[in-house]
Amino acid sequence: MELISNDTTIIITIICSAIVTYLLRIGGLLLSERLPETGRFRVFMDALPGTLLLSLIAPGIASSGIYGGVAAVFTAGCTYKTGNVFLSMIIGVGIVALSRQFI
Amino acid sequence: MNRNFTSGFAASLPVAASVSAYGSVLGVLAAQKMLTWTELLFMNLSVFAGSAQFVMIDMWNPPLPILEITLAVLVINLRYLLIGASLRPVFQGTSLKHKLAFMHLVGDENWAVTMAAYYREKVDTYYLLGSGVCVLIAWCTGTLLGHSLGTAISNPEVYALDFAFIAVFTALAVSMWKGKQNIVPWLIAALLSIAAEKILPGKWYILIGGVGGAMVEALLYREKTHGTD
């Protein structure tokens, strides 16, 4: 009844997803080399990592409640003062974990 | 061993901890959908994109909708176009072969770790690779552990493991802060992404916030140069 076996479908699905993902990665890098490297566009490209990273997390912080916000502020503050990413993460996670346990 | 590779690997250990925690949740879900250990490992190695893999597993109901899953992965991973583009200075002066080989292991986490380091000291692509290998090991360990433990870690929210990502990325964002010219663009990026996440389905909010914020910085830059002339 099935045209292709289930195992083959699984492998094809994974390969298609992998190809699409790889093409986006390499495509972004190769396309960027054809774009201008000066002026406003350069400022745009330089600003992109920061704004992109912030956009990854902002909705998560916004939806994690007051203690999520508090944790994010303490995490950012700790990184700013110490530069220690691991310590900052522990502090942030600790605040959220404690708030969920006790509050 | 290349020094950039080892420092990239070491710098990614904090983020690797949260990657494996997050991965264990995916492993549990994958086991429930009857994915085998080897299929999951194959997916980890070939796709290597956390949020896309979560959506794949979510849509993993026989008969597998190959086209729908591929399109969903395409949309979720559109941000890799921007992530790839932003890596241009790190890849400057490398051959096409080098680019083709090194771009596969680019995920959100090792990209963020590398860019944060790139602003402090000009690290090269081996740093990115070392970081990627560290994240890949953590990702495979986490997902496969979750897969074999099944429902042992059924409630990661209690330990705030879901917040581990936000915490690590928050810390990395601080390293990308370049000064007060970032205030307005970052505020716009945050507001746009929060609003877009509420209004639009999927992961469009990442692109909208990222592009919107960076565009604001580019526009402000032009005004400033006109003003000081």
Interface residues (C-beta under 8 A of the other chain):
Chain A: E2 N6 T9 I10 I11 I12 T13 I14 I15 C16 S17 A18 V20 T21 Y22 L24 R25 I26 G27 G28 L29 L30 L31 S32 E33 L35 R40 F41 V43 F44 M45 A47 L48 P49 G50 T51 L52 L53 L54 S55 L56 I57 A58 P59 G60 I61 A62 S64 G68 A71 A72 T75 A76 C78 T79 Y80 G83 V85 F86 S88 M89 I91 G92 V93 G94 V96 A97 R100 Q101
Chain B: A11 L13 P14 V15 A17 S18 L35 E39 F42 M43 S46 V47 F48 A49 A52 M56 P62 P63 L64 I66 I69 T70 V73 L74 N77 L78 R79 Y80 L81 L82 I83 G84 A85 S86 L87 R88 F91 K99 L100 M103 H104 V106 D108 A112 M115 E157 V158 Y159 A160 L161 F163 A164 F165 I166 A167 V168 F169 T170 A171 L172 A173 V174 S175 M176 W177 K178 N182 P185 W186 I188 A189 A190 L191 L192 S193 I194 E197 K198 Y205 I206 L207 I208 G209 G210 V211 G212 G213 A214 M215 E217 A218 L219 Y221 R222
